[in-house]
């Protein structure tokens, strides 16, 4: 069969079969499925002769690392599936030669963070799957969050990126986390840079118990080490604001409660005064009735006379 007749090739082979696969002469191959094998490593030049490849399936293998030049000869690639592997990181530059890539799946790996620079060359990307990874939503993922917002703004589709750490964000979608949560990252960067500039001497070391001396005699001089200062643990801005909001709300509620108590006391006092006034008014009404009767009798007597 001529190479030009190949459209789709589904290959079932192990790690030892990759060497023979490289020499099959599949230069016109467009779709390649290497899923559900036991591949744990891909040679750097494994796809160099597949310049017409548009779809590559590598799901459900044991791939742990990728060479940054693995896909440099597959400029026509449109769909790439790397899901259900053991990838812990994506090397920077691996997607630089994939301007036509539209769909990328990185689901169910061991990714904890991604670099924004790695995904910026994917100008044609329309769908990205990154779910089911142990994401650490910290400063290392801040720049990628910026890229995700830009990607969604231009119409791209991305599935849920659920945070695993820190505990405050566990289970939350990274896209829904406000950027204010990462304001402390710049503070940490400023502090780290200032520490490096202020301490040009030997690097700091964590305090540890000194080992017991076993030999006697002169000992070589050891350069003094600087004890690392304990860094203050920054709370995210939203957490600090939440605490401040709770305090303010408590103060306002306390003031409202005091005002309600004062109003209730004022109402009770007013009610008691009004009751006392009505009782005195009722006592005076019979006396006022007797005086009016006497005035009427005097008028009748004067009229008869």
Backbone bond lengths (Angstrom), bond angles and torsions (degrees), N, CA, C in turn:
res aa  C-N    CA-C-N  psi(-1)  N-CA   C-N-CA  omega(-1)  CA-C   N-CA-C  phi
1 X - - - 1.469 - - 1.523 109.22 -
2 X 1.326 117.22 133.32 1.452 121.52 -178.48 1.523 110.28 -71.27
3 X 1.338 119.32 150.42 1.452 121.97 178.46 1.504 113.26 -59.14
4 X 1.339 118.60 -32.50 1.457 120.54 -176.89 1.516 112.44 -68.31
5 X 1.343 117.54 -16.85 1.450 120.26 -177.71 1.526 112.84 -83.38
6 X 1.302 117.59 -9.07 1.452 120.48 -179.05 1.520 109.72 -77.85
7 X 1.349 116.78 125.96 1.455 120.72 173.92 1.508 111.55 -113.86
8 X 1.336 116.69 -48.23 1.451 122.89 -179.87 1.507 108.01 -130.95
9 X 1.332 116.20 133.82 1.456 121.27 178.50 1.515 108.20 -132.93
10 X 1.327 115.32 120.03 1.456 121.63 175.60 1.515 107.64 -106.55
11 X 1.324 116.32 119.52 1.455 121.51 -172.13 1.512 109.04 -115.63
12 X 1.310 116.47 133.84 1.462 122.37 174.10 1.511 107.25 -118.24
13 X 1.305 116.92 105.37 1.452 121.26 -177.78 1.514 108.96 -150.84
14 X 1.311 115.05 164.83 1.454 121.17 177.38 1.509 110.59 -99.08
15 X 1.321 114.51 -171.86 1.454 119.12 -179.09 1.528 111.24 -61.79
16 X 1.345 117.54 -32.95 1.466 120.42 -177.78 1.514 112.17 -74.05
17 X 1.355 117.74 -18.58 1.455 120.25 -178.35 1.504 114.81 -85.18
18 X 1.316 118.29 -5.08 1.462 120.47 -178.56 1.527 112.04 -67.58
19 X 1.333 116.85 -34.28 1.466 119.63 -178.16 1.522 110.79 -63.17
20 X 1.332 117.16 -43.67 1.463 119.61 179.28 1.524 111.30 -71.34
21 X 1.343 117.92 -31.49 1.461 121.32 179.32 1.524 111.27 -63.46
22 X 1.330 117.15 -33.76 1.461 120.80 -177.38 1.523 112.32 -63.55
23 X 1.322 118.25 -22.37 1.465 120.91 -173.56 1.531 111.42 -110.03
24 X 1.322 117.66 26.24 1.459 120.32 -179.19 1.521 112.49 -85.43
25 X 1.315 119.62 -9.92 1.455 122.16 177.19 1.511 113.19 69.71
26 X 1.308 117.21 51.75 1.466 122.01 -177.05 1.519 109.83 -105.67
27 X 1.305 117.22 54.64 1.459 120.45 -175.01 1.519 113.05 -68.73
28 X 1.351 117.63 -25.39 1.465 120.68 -178.28 1.527 112.28 -96.93
29 X 1.299 117.46 7.28 1.466 121.06 -177.40 1.531 110.67 -65.51
30 X 1.319 116.08 135.79 1.460 121.48 -178.87 1.525 113.11 -109.68
31 X 1.322 117.16 -33.96 1.459 120.44 -178.05 1.525 108.89 -129.09
32 X 1.339 115.58 126.96 1.461 121.54 -177.73 1.520 109.32 -130.25
33 X 1.330 116.10 126.04 1.456 122.61 -179.24 1.522 109.03 -117.56
34 X 1.340 115.81 108.99 1.464 122.45 177.30 1.525 110.76 -112.29
35 X 1.316 116.93 26.74 1.460 121.48 -177.28 1.522 111.15 -73.01
36 X 1.344 113.79 160.86 1.469 122.16 172.88 1.525 112.63 58.79
37 X 1.310 116.31 41.79 1.462 122.03 172.77 1.527 108.21 -116.54
38 X 1.301 116.14 -170.40 1.459 120.38 -179.89 1.528 110.01 -113.27
39 X 1.313 116.20 37.52 1.464 120.72 -178.35 1.519 109.67 -74.43
40 X 1.322 116.31 128.95 1.455 120.71 176.69 1.520 112.37 -118.04
41 X 1.327 117.21 -8.06 1.460 120.96 179.28 1.518 109.02 -156.33
42 X 1.320 116.32 140.76 1.462 122.02 178.92 1.524 108.97 -115.67
43 X 1.322 117.25 127.27 1.473 119.25 177.52 1.525 110.93 -60.34
44 X 1.315 115.16 154.68 1.460 120.46 -175.03 1.515 112.60 -62.41
45 X 1.336 117.97 -38.04 1.472 121.90 -174.49 1.520 112.47 -104.77
46 X 1.329 118.30 25.72 1.457 121.07 -174.84 1.525 112.03 -66.35
47 X 1.346 117.88 -30.16 1.466 120.78 -176.75 1.529 112.34 -111.78
48 X 1.306 117.60 18.04 1.459 119.75 -175.14 1.523 113.15 -65.84
49 X 1.337 117.81 -29.68 1.461 120.73 -177.47 1.521 112.83 -92.64
50 X 1.328 117.75 4.85 1.464 121.05 -177.22 1.525 109.73 -105.28
51 X 1.322 115.86 63.66 1.456 120.20 -177.26 1.510 114.44 -70.46
52 X 1.336 117.67 -18.25 1.466 121.44 179.95 1.531 112.81 -98.80
53 X 1.283 117.11 8.29 1.464 120.60 -176.77 1.527 110.33 -68.28
54 X 1.338 115.78 129.43 1.469 121.47 178.72 1.524 112.79 -115.52
55 X 1.323 117.77 -20.06 1.469 121.21 -179.16 1.530 109.19 -139.45
56 X 1.340 115.55 129.78 1.457 121.46 -179.08 1.524 109.06 -133.54
57 X 1.335 115.61 118.77 1.459 122.47 -179.90 1.530 109.00 -108.45
58 X 1.341 116.00 119.28 1.469 121.94 178.70 1.522 111.00 -128.75
59 X 1.307 117.48 25.57 1.456 121.48 -175.45 1.528 111.50 -73.94
60 X 1.332 113.71 155.45 1.469 122.61 174.76 1.526 111.97 57.78
61 X 1.335 114.67 54.09 1.455 121.29 171.41 1.531 108.04 -123.90
62 X 1.306 115.92 -160.79 1.475 120.69 179.19 1.521 110.49 -123.56
63 X 1.314 116.19 32.36 1.468 120.82 -177.26 1.523 109.60 -70.35
64 X 1.312 117.05 126.15 1.465 122.19 -177.96 1.524 113.04 -109.80
65 X 1.318 116.69 -28.27 1.464 120.28 -179.87 1.522 109.70 -135.65
66 X 1.334 114.63 153.25 1.460 121.87 177.25 1.519 108.83 -128.93
67 X 1.326 116.19 138.74 1.460 120.28 175.10 1.524 109.46 -80.57
68 X 1.309 116.91 140.72 1.467 120.34 -176.22 1.523 112.46 -66.35
69 X 1.333 118.74 -19.33 1.464 123.03 178.82 1.521 112.26 -100.87
70 X 1.327 117.35 15.60 1.461 120.41 -175.28 1.526 112.31 -64.39
71 X 1.335 117.69 -35.97 1.468 121.73 -173.40 1.524 112.83 -114.70
72 X 1.310 117.51 24.47 1.460 119.43 -174.33 1.530 112.96 -72.81
73 X 1.345 118.68 -16.56 1.469 121.19 -179.37 1.534 111.53 -106.80
74 X 1.305 118.25 13.58 1.471 121.42 -177.74 1.525 109.53 -117.23
75 X 1.318 116.32 60.92 1.467 121.00 -174.87 1.520 112.97 -68.81
76 X 1.342 118.48 -19.47 1.467 121.18 -178.73 1.527 112.92 -91.56
77 X 1.299 117.40 3.05 1.463 120.87 -176.22 1.529 110.30 -64.23
78 X 1.347 115.47 129.77 1.465 121.61 -179.01 1.519 112.93 -113.27
79 X 1.305 117.07 -26.53 1.467 120.77 -177.26 1.520 109.21 -134.74
80 X 1.340 115.60 128.48 1.461 121.68 -179.07 1.519 108.69 -135.81
81 X 1.336 115.67 124.81 1.464 121.48 -178.59 1.518 108.84 -119.68
82 X 1.336 116.08 112.40 1.467 122.97 177.84 1.522 111.08 -117.59
83 X 1.311 117.31 24.12 1.456 121.20 -175.36 1.528 111.21 -74.93
84 X 1.352 114.04 159.84 1.473 123.49 177.35 1.527 110.42 55.10
85 X 1.320 115.30 57.12 1.455 122.25 172.55 1.532 108.10 -130.86
86 X 1.302 116.28 -163.65 1.460 119.85 -179.64 1.513 112.63 -117.06
87 X 1.328 117.09 32.89 1.466 121.10 -177.20 1.519 110.48 -69.70
88 X 1.327 115.65 125.94 1.456 120.85 176.57 1.518 112.36 -100.85
89 X 1.318 117.97 -16.35 1.458 122.32 176.92 1.521 109.77 -157.92
90 X 1.326 114.86 156.82 1.462 122.00 176.59 1.526 106.99 -110.94
91 X 1.333 117.99 118.05 1.468 119.36 -176.46 1.521 111.86 -64.99
92 X 1.301 115.78 141.01 1.458 121.20 178.30 1.521 109.85 -67.98
93 X 1.331 116.03 131.60 1.448 121.62 179.33 1.506 115.19 99.78
94 X 1.330 118.06 -6.07 1.458 119.87 -177.35 1.523 111.97 -69.54
95 X 1.347 117.51 -25.84 1.464 121.49 -179.03 1.527 112.96 -103.20
96 X 1.328 117.54 12.32 1.467 119.99 -175.68 1.518 112.88 -66.16
97 X 1.347 117.71 -27.81 1.466 121.13 -175.74 1.521 111.77 -106.17
98 X 1.346 117.40 28.03 1.462 121.42 -179.00 1.527 110.24 -122.82
99 X 1.317 118.78 64.65 1.469 120.04 -178.42 1.528 113.27 -70.87
100 X 1.346 118.15 -17.32 1.464 121.02 -177.51 1.524 113.01 -98.33
101 X 1.324 118.44 0.32 1.463 120.95 -176.44 1.526 110.22 -65.76
102 X 1.335 115.33 126.88 1.468 121.12 -178.51 1.518 112.94 -111.44
103 X 1.323 117.72 -30.70 1.459 121.25 -176.34 1.517 109.19 -130.88
104 X 1.352 115.62 129.60 1.464 121.73 -179.32 1.519 108.71 -137.50
105 X 1.330 116.20 128.09 1.459 121.43 179.48 1.522 109.54 -119.55
106 X 1.336 115.31 123.74 1.469 123.08 175.96 1.524 110.76 -123.93
107 X 1.296 116.99 25.51 1.456 121.83 -177.33 1.527 111.52 -66.99
108 X 1.358 113.22 151.77 1.467 121.28 170.26 1.522 111.79 56.41
109 X 1.319 115.75 53.13 1.456 121.67 171.51 1.532 108.29 -120.71
110 X 1.307 116.39 -156.06 1.467 121.27 179.35 1.520 111.33 -118.08
111 X 1.314 116.14 30.69 1.455 121.20 -177.08 1.519 110.82 -73.54
112 X 1.321 116.23 133.40 1.456 122.58 176.72 1.519 112.04 -111.40
113 X 1.312 117.16 -24.92 1.464 121.64 178.34 1.524 108.74 -155.96
114 X 1.329 115.13 160.10 1.460 122.15 178.20 1.517 109.14 -134.83
115 X 1.324 115.43 152.66 1.454 121.10 -179.53 1.524 109.22 -98.81
116 X 1.310 115.88 133.95 1.465 120.79 179.89 1.522 111.81 -61.88
117 X 1.315 116.89 -38.28 1.466 121.32 -176.88 1.523 111.03 -61.80
118 X 1.328 117.30 -29.35 1.459 120.66 -178.47 1.519 112.02 -65.74
119 X 1.344 117.34 -31.64 1.460 121.15 -173.61 1.534 113.34 -100.85
120 X 1.297 118.30 -10.19 1.463 120.29 -178.57 1.525 113.68 -62.60
121 X 1.349 121.18 -33.22 1.474 119.55 178.28 1.527 113.92 -69.08
122 X 1.326 119.29 -12.25 1.467 121.65 -177.24 1.527 109.45 -82.49
123 X 1.315 116.16 74.41 1.462 121.36 -174.65 1.520 112.40 -74.13
124 X 1.340 118.13 -20.63 1.464 121.47 -178.90 1.523 113.12 -101.92
125 X 1.307 117.35 4.19 1.466 120.48 -175.95 1.528 110.52 -64.89
126 X 1.332 115.38 133.48 1.456 121.77 -179.49 1.519 112.86 -119.69
127 X 1.327 117.64 -26.11 1.459 120.87 -178.25 1.523 109.70 -138.96
128 X 1.345 115.32 131.56 1.460 121.64 179.70 1.515 108.59 -133.98
129 X 1.337 116.29 128.39 1.459 122.37 178.93 1.524 108.65 -115.74
130 X 1.321 115.75 120.37 1.467 121.27 -176.65 1.524 112.07 -132.88
131 X 1.328 117.73 13.12 1.457 120.51 -176.45 1.521 113.03 -71.11
132 X 1.354 114.50 169.70 1.476 122.39 176.49 1.522 112.17 59.47
133 X 1.317 116.08 43.42 1.459 122.55 173.08 1.533 108.30 -126.34
134 X 1.322 118.22 150.44 1.479 120.73 -179.83 1.525 112.20 -79.52
135 X 1.318 117.28 70.90 1.459 121.42 -174.41 1.519 111.56 -70.00
136 X 1.319 115.59 135.96 1.469 122.82 172.81 1.526 107.07 -105.93
137 X 1.310 116.03 105.54 1.466 121.67 -174.98 1.524 109.78 -83.05
138 X 1.322 116.02 72.50 1.453 121.90 179.81 1.524 109.13 -123.07
139 X 1.305 116.25 -160.25 1.462 120.70 -175.76 1.530 112.57 -63.38
140 X 1.333 117.33 -27.06 1.457 119.78 -179.50 1.524 112.27 -68.93
141 X 1.327 117.37 -18.07 1.460 121.17 -178.62 1.529 112.13 -105.19
142 X 1.324 116.74 3.18 1.466 120.59 -175.99 1.525 111.85 -64.62
143 X 1.329 117.70 -47.83 1.462 120.18 -178.09 1.524 111.23 -65.64
144 X 1.328 117.23 -36.09 1.460 119.24 178.36 1.521 110.78 -67.15
145 X 1.316 117.46 -31.53 1.470 120.07 175.84 1.524 110.07 -64.34
146 X 1.326 117.20 -39.99 1.470 120.17 174.50 1.524 110.76 -57.55
147 X 1.341 116.08 -44.51 1.462 119.63 -179.49 1.525 110.46 -65.85
148 X 1.336 118.29 -38.68 1.467 121.04 178.65 1.520 111.22 -61.15
149 X 1.321 116.80 -41.34 1.459 119.88 178.75 1.524 111.02 -64.20
150 X 1.336 117.02 -40.73 1.466 119.98 176.46 1.524 110.65 -66.14
151 X 1.327 117.34 -40.71 1.462 122.39 -179.92 1.531 111.01 -62.72
152 X 1.331 117.02 -43.03 1.464 120.28 177.80 1.523 111.30 -68.48
153 X 1.336 116.54 -34.76 1.457 120.56 -178.99 1.523 111.73 -64.48
154 X 1.321 117.77 -35.86 1.466 120.37 -179.60 1.522 112.76 -87.94
155 X 1.344 117.79 10.15 1.452 121.48 172.86 1.510 115.85 101.47
156 X 1.317 118.50 5.33 1.462 120.85 179.34 1.521 112.30 -74.03
157 X 1.319 115.93 152.68 1.462 122.10 179.98 1.522 109.38 -110.07
158 X 1.337 115.42 128.96 1.458 121.70 179.64 1.520 108.46 -137.12
159 X 1.330 116.11 137.61 1.460 119.14 -178.73 1.521 110.36 -81.06
160 X 1.322 115.83 -176.07 1.465 120.86 -173.61 1.521 110.93 -70.10
161 X 1.313 115.45 132.30 1.453 122.72 174.03 1.521 106.74 -108.62
162 X 1.326 116.50 89.15 1.464 121.88 -174.41 1.521 110.29 -83.39
163 X 1.330 115.73 129.57 1.461 121.33 -179.23 1.525 110.87 -74.53
164 X 1.320 115.74 141.98 1.467 122.43 172.15 1.518 110.94 -102.13
165 X 1.306 116.72 -40.29 1.454 123.65 176.38 1.520 107.98 -132.33
166 X 1.339 117.87 152.19 1.472 129.45 -3.63 1.529 112.13 -72.97
167 X 1.338 115.34 174.78 1.457 119.71 -175.34 1.519 111.99 -62.89
168 X 1.354 116.33 -31.27 1.467 119.40 -178.40 1.528 112.03 -64.55
169 X 1.345 116.85 -23.92 1.460 120.64 -176.25 1.522 112.66 -112.74
170 X 1.302 117.35 8.64 1.470 120.18 -175.40 1.524 110.42 -60.80
171 X 1.330 115.35 128.73 1.455 121.81 178.50 1.524 114.54 85.68
172 X 1.332 118.15 -7.25 1.461 120.63 -179.08 1.527 110.85 -88.61
173 X 1.308 114.90 147.80 1.454 120.87 178.24 1.528 109.25 -74.74
174 X 1.319 115.88 128.57 1.459 120.95 -178.22 1.520 111.49 -58.76
175 X 1.321 117.84 -30.88 1.456 120.69 -179.55 1.514 111.87 -67.47
176 X 1.339 117.36 -26.30 1.453 121.54 -178.16 1.531 112.97 -90.33
177 X 1.323 117.19 -7.67 1.465 120.74 179.48 1.521 108.87 -76.72
178 X 1.344 119.68 124.92 1.471 120.74 -178.75 1.521 111.43 -66.30
179 X 1.307 115.69 148.98 1.462 120.85 -178.92 1.527 112.01 -64.74
180 X 1.327 117.82 -20.08 1.461 120.46 178.40 1.524 111.54 -62.42
181 X 1.328 116.72 -22.04 1.457 119.74 178.13 1.523 112.10 -64.71
182 X 1.331 116.98 -17.76 1.457 120.49 -175.27 1.527 112.20 -110.03
183 X 1.331 116.94 13.22 1.464 119.50 177.86 1.524 111.95 -65.89
184 X 1.336 115.96 -27.64 1.462 118.56 -178.49 1.522 111.93 -71.02
185 X 1.350 116.74 -15.68 1.467 119.41 -179.37 1.525 110.97 -63.10
186 X 1.336 116.78 -42.31 1.467 119.69 178.83 1.525 110.96 -65.20
187 X 1.335 117.16 -34.65 1.460 120.36 176.89 1.521 110.78 -64.57
188 X 1.335 116.53 -41.83 1.459 119.79 177.99 1.520 111.16 -64.68
189 X 1.341 116.55 -40.07 1.461 119.57 179.13 1.526 110.70 -64.23
190 X 1.342 116.93 -40.41 1.460 119.94 179.11 1.525 110.84 -65.08
191 X 1.336 116.09 -41.62 1.460 119.28 -179.78 1.522 111.22 -66.13
192 X 1.336 116.59 -41.67 1.464 119.45 179.69 1.522 111.28 -63.73
193 X 1.337 116.38 -41.22 1.463 119.14 179.21 1.525 110.85 -66.49
194 X 1.344 116.60 -38.48 1.463 119.16 179.56 1.519 111.40 -67.97
195 X 1.326 117.15 -35.77 1.464 119.96 178.39 1.517 110.43 -65.85
196 X 1.337 116.94 -39.60 1.466 120.14 179.46 1.517 110.47 -66.10
197 X 1.342 117.82 -39.30 1.459 120.28 -179.25 1.516 111.97 -72.79
198 X 1.334 117.22 -35.55 1.458 120.14 -177.15 1.520 112.85 -79.59
199 X 1.324 118.12 -22.52 1.456 121.65 -176.67 1.531 110.17 -120.33
200 X 1.338 117.86 77.34 1.464 119.26 179.95 1.510 113.30 -77.26
201 X 1.335 118.25 -3.27 1.448 122.20 -177.09 1.504 112.71 -77.17
202 X 1.345 116.72 -153.89 1.467 120.70 -178.35 1.511 111.13 -65.99
203 X 1.324 117.58 152.83 1.469 119.83 -179.51 1.508 111.68 -65.56
204 X 1.326 114.73 150.92 1.456 119.56 -179.87 1.521 109.91 -75.53
205 X 1.308 115.37 152.94 1.462 122.17 178.70 1.503 109.07 -131.12
206 X 1.302 115.19 149.55 1.462 120.30 177.55 1.517 109.28 -74.25
207 X 1.319 115.09 143.17 1.457 120.75 179.98 1.510 111.46 -62.55
208 X 1.319 116.66 133.23 1.458 122.02 179.20 1.508 108.37 -144.09
209 X 1.331 118.82 151.84 1.459 121.11 -179.38 1.518 110.64 -64.64
210 X 1.326 115.83 138.05 1.461 121.10 -179.70 1.517 109.17 -73.61
211 X 1.323 118.41 136.57 1.464 120.93 -179.73 1.514 111.28 -68.65
212 X 1.309 114.83 154.23 1.465 120.46 -178.93 1.515 109.42 -72.71
213 X 1.318 116.47 144.57 1.455 122.11 -179.14 1.521 109.07 -80.97
214 X 1.330 116.92 128.55 1.470 121.39 -179.78 1.525 112.01 -109.61
215 X 1.345 116.74 -27.65 1.459 119.89 -178.17 1.509 109.63 -117.41
216 X 1.328 113.76 146.33 1.458 119.90 178.20 1.514 108.86 -100.35
217 X 1.301 114.90 161.41 1.447 118.86 179.22 1.499 111.02 124.38
218 X 1.302 117.28 176.43 1.471 120.16 -179.77 1.514 110.99 -67.66
219 X 1.288 115.00 137.92 1.464 121.42 179.94 1.512 109.43 -110.86
220 X 1.323 117.57 145.13 1.483 119.06 178.33 1.505 110.25 -67.47
221 X 1.331 113.35 148.44 1.459 118.59 179.22 1.528 110.03 -69.87
222 X 1.321 114.01 135.72 1.459 120.39 -179.30 1.517 108.48 -110.49
223 X 1.302 115.48 134.48 1.457 119.11 179.57 1.525 109.57 -64.47
224 X 1.323 116.29 135.31 1.470 118.47 179.61 1.521 110.59 -65.38
225 X 1.308 115.24 139.18 1.462 121.07 178.78 1.514 109.78 -105.95
226 X 1.272 115.30 144.20 1.452 122.01 -179.66 1.522 109.19 -88.39
227 X 1.318 115.74 131.52 1.457 120.45 179.28 1.522 108.86 -74.91
228 X 1.307 116.18 129.70 1.458 120.01 -178.74 1.517 110.40 -65.17
229 X 1.319 118.83 127.71 1.467 119.72 175.56 1.512 110.48 -68.86
230 X 1.298 114.34 142.71 1.452 119.54 179.58 1.526 109.74 -73.56
231 X 1.320 114.85 119.14 1.454 119.36 -178.09 1.516 110.57 -77.59
232 X 1.284 114.13 138.88 1.456 119.04 176.55 1.508 109.56 -72.29
233 X 1.314 115.01 134.78 1.458 120.09 179.84 1.521 109.06 -78.43
234 X 1.305 114.63 118.16 1.454 119.60 -178.86 1.514 110.09 -80.86
235 X 1.280 113.73 136.50 1.453 119.12 172.16 1.522 108.09 -93.22
236 X 1.316 117.45 142.09 1.469 118.79 175.61 1.515 111.39 -56.69
237 X 1.324 116.01 151.24 1.453 120.92 -175.91 1.520 111.09 -59.96
238 X 1.322 116.87 -40.71 1.457 119.29 -178.38 1.518 111.38 -64.86
239 X 1.346 117.40 -34.18 1.459 120.02 178.10 1.519 110.11 -67.44
240 X 1.340 116.76 -42.96 1.461 119.80 178.75 1.521 110.47 -63.45
241 X 1.321 115.93 -41.10 1.461 118.80 178.10 1.521 111.41 -65.87
242 X 1.333 115.47 -36.08 1.466 118.47 178.46 1.530 110.42 -64.21
243 X 1.330 116.41 -41.74 1.467 119.20 177.91 1.520 110.34 -63.53
244 X 1.347 116.67 -43.86 1.465 119.51 177.72 1.512 111.92 -62.37
245 X 1.335 116.41 -38.70 1.464 119.81 178.35 1.513 111.03 -63.90
246 X 1.344 116.36 -40.73 1.472 119.58 178.56 1.519 110.71 -63.18
247 X 1.331 117.12 -42.21 1.468 120.00 179.85 1.527 110.56 -63.97
248 X 1.326 116.58 -47.39 1.462 120.04 179.80 1.523 110.85 -61.81
249 X 1.339 115.87 -42.20 1.460 118.96 179.06 1.522 111.41 -63.00
250 X 1.335 116.51 -37.32 1.459 119.61 177.41 1.516 112.28 -64.79
251 X 1.346 116.11 -41.99 1.467 119.33 178.44 1.523 110.71 -64.12
252 X 1.336 116.42 -44.32 1.467 119.78 179.69 1.520 110.78 -62.78
253 X 1.320 116.81 -42.95 1.471 119.60 178.56 1.522 111.28 -62.65
254 X 1.343 116.47 -39.01 1.461 119.24 177.66 1.518 112.10 -62.93
255 X 1.338 116.02 -43.26 1.467 119.51 178.52 1.520 110.62 -63.40
256 X 1.330 116.38 -42.01 1.466 119.57 179.41 1.524 110.63 -63.27
257 X 1.321 117.27 -41.42 1.464 120.55 178.73 1.527 111.12 -62.31
258 X 1.340 117.08 -42.75 1.472 120.19 178.37 1.518 110.50 -62.38
259 X 1.334 116.41 -42.72 1.464 119.53 178.77 1.530 111.34 -63.57
260 X 1.322 116.85 -36.79 1.460 119.62 177.96 1.519 111.56 -67.08
261 X 1.327 116.41 -39.43 1.470 119.71 177.12 1.522 110.78 -64.39
262 X 1.342 116.57 -43.49 1.470 119.76 178.59 1.525 110.53 -63.11
263 X 1.336 116.92 -41.84 1.462 119.90 178.92 1.527 111.42 -63.81
264 X 1.339 116.68 -39.74 1.463 119.89 178.31 1.524 111.15 -64.81
265 X 1.335 115.74 -42.27 1.467 118.80 178.63 1.532 110.95 -64.22
266 X 1.319 115.98 -42.09 1.464 119.84 178.05 1.527 110.68 -62.02
267 X 1.342 116.81 -40.91 1.453 119.98 178.52 1.524 112.20 -63.62
268 X 1.330 116.38 -40.61 1.472 119.73 178.90 1.522 110.99 -64.55
269 X 1.333 115.83 -43.33 1.468 119.34 179.73 1.523 110.63 -64.06
270 X 1.321 115.71 -42.75 1.464 119.55 179.28 1.518 111.58 -63.62
271 X 1.319 117.24 -41.21 1.464 121.03 179.67 1.527 111.09 -64.62
272 X 1.328 116.55 -41.73 1.474 119.07 179.45 1.526 111.72 -65.81
273 X 1.342 117.36 -38.29 1.462 120.02 178.36 1.528 111.06 -66.27
274 X 1.338 116.31 -41.63 1.465 119.45 178.77 1.517 111.41 -65.28
275 X 1.342 117.46 -37.80 1.470 119.62 177.72 1.519 111.27 -64.89
276 X 1.314 115.60 -40.65 1.460 119.46 178.59 1.526 111.03 -65.37
277 X 1.336 116.41 -38.43 1.462 120.34 178.92 1.523 111.29 -64.46
278 X 1.326 117.59 -41.53 1.461 121.29 179.25 1.526 111.51 -66.84
279 X 1.304 117.42 -36.64 1.477 119.19 177.68 1.511 111.01 -64.40
280 X 1.315 117.20 -44.31 1.467 119.65 178.19 1.522 111.38 -65.11
281 X 1.336 116.75 -35.52 1.449 120.76 179.29 1.537 111.22 -65.54
282 X 1.315 116.76 -39.41 1.457 120.31 177.92 1.530 111.19 -66.47
283 X 1.328 117.91 -36.06 1.460 120.99 178.84 1.527 110.84 -65.94
284 X 1.304 117.93 -33.94 1.460 121.03 -177.80 1.529 112.71 -79.98
285 X 1.288 120.69 -21.33 1.463 122.73 -176.71 1.528 113.67 -61.68
286 X 1.353 124.08 -43.07 1.485 121.85 177.50 1.509 112.54 -61.96
287 X 1.334 118.31 -40.31 1.460 120.51 179.52 1.512 110.70 -63.20
288 X 1.313 116.32 -41.16 1.465 119.26 178.80 1.524 110.44 -66.18
289 X 1.356 117.92 -32.99 1.465 120.60 176.78 1.526 112.06 -66.55
290 X 1.354 123.78 -39.09 1.457 127.54 178.95 1.506 111.31 -64.28
291 X 1.291 118.43 -43.72 1.470 120.56 -179.53 1.512 110.92 -64.96
292 X 1.334 117.03 -35.85 1.467 119.08 178.47 1.532 110.26 -67.30
293 X 1.360 118.85 -35.82 1.467 121.53 178.09 1.521 112.23 -65.25
294 X 1.303 117.54 -40.33 1.468 121.03 178.72 1.522 110.26 -63.51
295 X 1.308 118.80 -40.26 1.462 121.44 179.03 1.515 110.70 -64.26
296 X 1.326 119.47 -37.10 1.469 121.24 178.84 1.538 111.45 -67.91
297 X 1.360 117.50 -39.82 1.475 120.29 178.33 1.524 110.66 -63.27
298 X 1.317 116.89 -42.31 1.466 119.26 179.09 1.513 110.81 -63.00
299 X 1.318 118.20 -36.70 1.463 120.68 178.72 1.539 110.43 -65.86
300 X 1.355 117.44 -40.19 1.455 120.74 -179.72 1.541 110.51 -66.12
301 X 1.312 117.72 -41.58 1.482 121.11 179.85 1.513 109.55 -64.28
302 X 1.285 117.43 -42.76 1.475 119.47 -179.65 1.508 111.40 -65.75
303 X 1.305 118.89 -32.74 1.451 121.96 178.84 1.523 111.36 -70.93
304 X 1.330 117.96 -38.33 1.479 121.78 177.97 1.520 110.40 -66.48
305 X 1.281 116.90 -40.54 1.441 120.21 -179.93 1.516 109.88 -67.10
